Structure formats: structure tokens, C-alpha cells
Amino acid sequence: MTEFKDIPLKLLDNNPWQVRKEINHDEGLVESIKNDPLHVRNPPMVRPWNGRYQIVSGHRRVAAARKAGMTSVWCKIEKLTDLDMQKEVLVENLHREDLTTNEQFNALEQLRKTLGLEKNFQSELHRLTGLSPSWITDLYDTYGDILPKLNISRAKSSDKSEAKLPEPTVSVIRATRGLSDSDRVKLIEKAQEKRWDSRDVSDVKKAVDQLSPEVRKVILDKKSHIPAEAIKELPTIKDADVQQQVLGRIESQSLNEEAAVRTIQRVAEGTQPQPITMKNEAREVMEDFEKTLLHIKGWGYNQYMIIGDAQWNQVENIFTQISLYLQSLKNKQFLKVMPDR
């Protein structure tokens, strides 16, 4: 039988199955509680437990009441089982937009273990929570299967910088499905390093599916710097040996994405079977800088008189900013992962 009671806040404990790492109070809710004669209009639900009470739902309301300086709050008391407690907090949390995918998985996994579900549990979790079976599958694939393998791979790596990479999203991991687990891990690591999104990963995966194991190994190698667009274009070359030769050319000449794609297209079309002589891109960049310098050296008294003394100081400031920006480019992290020339 449902009962309502004014309970001291010091007797309220969080739901032991609460999956959220932090329960933050809402400042707007705090002010509402302070100014409302009824204070908390929607009573939190609790269950009696060893002379105290465990919160079933309404953790934020309780946190806000504490912040508002209240000493007690009216609560709805229900006699619930452990499974009821777990289901209630899960449903409450799953409908919050700020619940992370990792927290969703942890909640589902706790519920699965409590129910003793071992096989084909997605449909039962779907029935209890309302989450789609495909999303439940994605969460278990991500956090129950692939991420642990990814963490093991990173732990074995001598490159400590990999540990600083952001955690891959569920959509990125989903895009690798269909490859072997080892190839999935390699592709995810490369996607994180190159900052590929799920669409890039999906396109690369489709391309890799069409390549020989030898070519696939070259592309997924950690030391490979083949651009995503070039990988997508590679299956247009039908000969695996030629594919490897082209990949070697792209790597050895450190071709950018546009040049790499153009190289593959020409080989695929058979319009340029002879060795491709690429323009010296470094020389082109230097020529641009030299042209700028020559242009500035052409300035004289007329330019000074047109601009004036005050704005001439602004010109000097602009060139100082250019110098600082060039230095910042030199220090950028992405330059540190560029292949040695």
C-alpha cells in the first residue's frame, strides 16, 4: 500500500543501483524549491530499508532539496524488490538526454545480471526498457566486446600517446562491423588517430572488404598514412600487386589526399602507366613565401605616406601575428604525426 511521509533528508540514501557517477542538482530546481510553499511538488519515491530509506526515483529532487537548505521532504513510500529498484532507476535514467552511452550500457548490464539473462537477452531488455534491440546490440558490441579489446591493444603498444586519444563513438564502432575483431580494432585505432567520423570509417570499411589480405594489412598498419579518400578509391585498381605499388608510392612521396586520389585514378584509368612525377609541393609553398617577400620589398615611401604612421604600426602588428601563427603551426600536434620526409 502506498504511503506518503515527511522524511528527514539525513535518512535518505541513493539507490544502490544508480549508474550515474554524479548526481548534480539543478539550480533552477533549487530556487523553485526555496520559493514554492509546497517546496518539492513531485515527491521522490523511496523504499524502507534497515531503518532508513533508499531513493527509488527523484535523486535530483533530493539533491536540490539539500542544496535549498531543507531538512526533510515528503516522499512516496513503496515496498519494492531489488529488481523493482533496479528497473525504476534504469527507466528514470534512460530517459535523460545527458546519460552517456557508457552509463546506459552499465545500467543494462546490471539489469541483465540481476535477471540472470545469458542468451538472446536483447529482446527482454527491450521489453523492460523500451530501448530498441538494435541500440542494445550496439551498446554491447561497443562496451562489452570491442572497447575492452581496444584497451588491451593500446596497453600493449609502446606508443603512449594512443592512451590520450578520445574514446571512439558507438557509431564509429558500429561502422566496422563485418570485419574480424583484430581488423576492427586496427581500423578504429586508425580512425581515432586520423579523426575520421563514422561515415569515413564506413566508407573505408567497404573499400577494405574488397581488398586482398595483403593490401588490407598495409592499409591498417599503424605506420600507414594513406588518406581515407585514397583508400575509398583504391578498389578501382583491380590488380592487388599494382595496388601495393601505388600505396608504396603514396607513402614514399608523402602525397596529400588530393594527390593520392589523383594518382589512383590515373593508374585505374590506365592513362598514366609510366612513373608519375609529382610536383615538389614544398618548393611551391616556399615560392609563395618568396613572392610575398618580394612584393613587400617593393614597398617604398609612397606606401608609407598612403598608410600613415599610425596604421604603419598596425602593419607591423600584422606581420608579428604572421610570425606567431607560423610558430603555432610548427607546434601543432598534427605535424608531429606526419611521416618523416
N, C-alpha and C positions, 0 to 999 in steps of 0.2 A: 504494500500500500504506500502510495506517495505521501511524503510528509514535507512540510516547509518549516525551517527553523533558522533563527538568528544565531550563527555560529562564530565564535571568536576566530579571527584570521590565524592566530598562532596555532590553532588546531587543524588547519588545512594543509595537507601535503599534496604535492604534484602526483599526477597519475604515473605509476611506476613504468608504464609502457609508453610514456611520452617520448616521441622520437626527435622532437625539436631540440637542438642543442642549446638554444637560447629562447627564452620567452620574454619578449620585450613589451613593456607597457605602451599604450597609445596615449600621447599627450592630450589629444582631443578627448579621449575617453576619461582621462584623469580629471580634466576640467569639468566635463559633464557630470561626473560623479560628485565633485565638490559642490556644484551649483544646483543639482537636482534634489528636491526634498526627499525623493524616494531613493536617491543615490544609485544603486545598481538595479535597474528596472527589470532586467532579464536574469533571474537568479542562476548562479552556477549549479550544475548538477554534481552531487557528491555521493559517496557511499560510506557507511560507518566501517571503521577498520581499527581494531585493537584500541578502543577508547579515543581514537582520533577519526579524521575523515580524509579520504582520498578524493581529489578532484577528478570527476569523470570528464566533464567538458566545462569550458569557461575559464581556462588558465589566464587569459589576458585580462578578463574582468577582475579576477582576484588580484593579479599583479597591479592593475590600475587602482584598485581599492586600497591596497597597501600604500601605493605612491600618494594617494589622496589623503592619507593620514587616518583612515578608518581603522577601527579595532575589531569590527565584526561585520558580517554580511549575511543577508538572508540567502539560504541555499535550498535547493530541491534535493531531498534525500531519497535515494533509491537503493534497494538491496540488489546488487549486481554481482555476477560471477566474474572471475578473472577474464574469461573470454569476452563477456559483455564490455568490460572496461577497455580491453584492447580494441575491440571493434569500434567503440564510441570515439576513442581518441584518434583512431585511424581515420574514420569518416570525417571528423571535425577538421583534422589537419589536411586531408587530401583535397578539401575544397578551398584551401587557402592558396592564393596565387604565388605567395612568396616561399612556399615549401619547395626545397631543392629536390632535384631528381634523386640524389643520393638519399635524402631523408625519406622520400617516397619508397624507395627500394627497401630501406631499413624497416620501415613500418610494415610493408608487405611481407618481408621475410620473418619478422616477429610473429605476424599473424599466421603465416604458413606453418611455422614450427609449433605454435600453440595448438593449431588444428591437427597437427600430425600429418600434413599432406606431403606426399613424396613424389607422385607421378601425376601428370595431367592436372596440375593444380591451378593452372591459369583460369579455367572456366569457373572454378569455385571461388577464387579470389575476385574474379569479375562479378560474380553474383553478389558477393558480400560488400564490395566497394563501389561498384558501378564503373570502375576503370575498364577500358577496352582490353580485350585479350591480347591484341597486338602490342599495345603500350606496355602491358605487364611483361610480355615476352621480350620487348626491347630493354626494359629495366633489368631483367635477369640476365640477359645476354651481355649487357654492359657491365653491371656491377658484380654479378655472380660468376661471370666467365672470363671476359676479355680483360677488364681492368686489372684483376689480380695477375694475369699473365704479363701484362704490360709493365706492371710494377716490378715483377721478377726480372724481366728483361732489362729494365733500367738499373736495377740493383746490381746486375752482373756487368753492366757497361762501365768502362773506365772513364767515360766522358761524364763528369759530374754535372755539367751544365744541363743535361737532359732532365735531371730531377727538378729543375726550375721551370720546365715547360708547363703550361696550363693543362688541366685535365681535359681530355677530349670529350666532346659533347655526345649525347646519345645518338644524335642524327649522323655524326661522323662515323661512329662505330657501326651503326646500322648499315651505312653505305658500303662497308667492307664485307658484309655477309655474303657467303658463297665461296670465299677463298679459304684456304686452310688456316688453322689458328695461327700458325707461325707467320704466314704471309699477311694475315690480318694485322698482327702486332707490328710487323715491319712497315706496312702501309700507314697505319695510324701514327707511328713514331715519325715517319717522314711528313705526314700531313701536319702534325703539330710543329715540327721544325720549320716547315715552309709556310705555315699559317694558311693551309688550304681549308676551304669550307667544305660542307657536306656535298655540295654539287661537284666541286673539283674532285673530291675523293670518289664519288660515284662514277664520274667520267673516267678517271684513271683506272678504277677497278674494272670497268667494262673493257678498257683497252688491254689491261694486263691479262684478262681472261682469254684474249685472242693471241697472246704471245707464247713462244716456246718457253719451257722452264729455264733455259739458259739465259734468254733475253730478260725474262721476268726477274731472275736473280740479279742481273746487272742493275735494273731499274730500282729494285727495292733495297739495294745495298746502301748502308748508311752513308758511305762516302760519295754516293752518286748525287749530282746536282742537276739532273735533267728537269727542265721546267715542265709543269703539268700540261700545258698546251701541246708541248712537243710529244709527251707520252701519249696523249689522246690521238695525235696524228700518226704515230708510229705504225699501227696496223695497216696503213695504206701501202706500206712496203711489204710485199708478200714473202720475200726471202729472209729467213732468220739470220743467215750469215751477213747479209747486207745490212740488216737492222743493227747488228752488233757493230759493224764498221761505222755506221752513221753515228751511233751512240758514242763510240770512241772519238770520233771527230768533234762532236759537240762538247764532250768533256775536255779534250785536249786543247781546244781553242777557246774554252770558256764562253761559248756563244750565249747571248741573251735569248729570251723567249722568242722574239720575232725572228732572229737569225736562225735559231734552231728549227722553228717550224718551217721557214722558207727552205732550209736545207733538205728537210724530209720531203717536202712537197716536190722539190725538183728531182730528187732521186726517184720518188714514186712515179713521177710523170716520165721519167727517162729522158728529160730534156737537158740534163747536165750530168752525164755519166762520168766525165773526167773529174779529177780532183778539184774541189771548189776552193778558190782563193778568196778568202774573206777580207773585207776592208779592215785596216788597223783602226779599231774603234777608239783605242787610247790616243792615237795620233789625231783623230778627228776632234776629240774633246780638247786636246791641247791646242789645236789650231783655233778653236773657238775662243779660248782664253787669250791667245796671242792676238787675234783680231780685235778683241775688246781693248787690250793694252795699247795696240797701235792707234785705235780710234781715240783713246784718252790722250795719248801723246800728241795727237793732232790739235788738241785744245790750245788756245792762246789767250791773249789779253781780251779779245772780243767776247769770248765765253765768260770770262771773269766779270766784265762790265755788264753783260746781259743779266747774269745771275745775281750779282751784287754780293757784298761782303757777308751779310747775314745768311743768305741762302748757300753761299760757298761753304760755310760751316756745316750746313745740312748735307752737302755733297760729301764732305769728309766723313760725316757720320754714316752715310750710306755705305761707303767703302769699308769702314770699320765693321759694319754689320755683315758685309760680304765675307770679310776675313773670319769673323766669328762663326758664321754659318758653315764655311768650308771646314773649319776646325771641328765643328759639331758633326759634320758628315763623316769625318775621319774617325770619330769616336763612336759612331753608330754601331749597335750590336750586329746589324745585318752585314756590315762589311767584314766582321770577324769570322763569318761562316762562309765567305766567298772562297772558292778554291784558289790555291797558290798558282800564280802565273809563272 
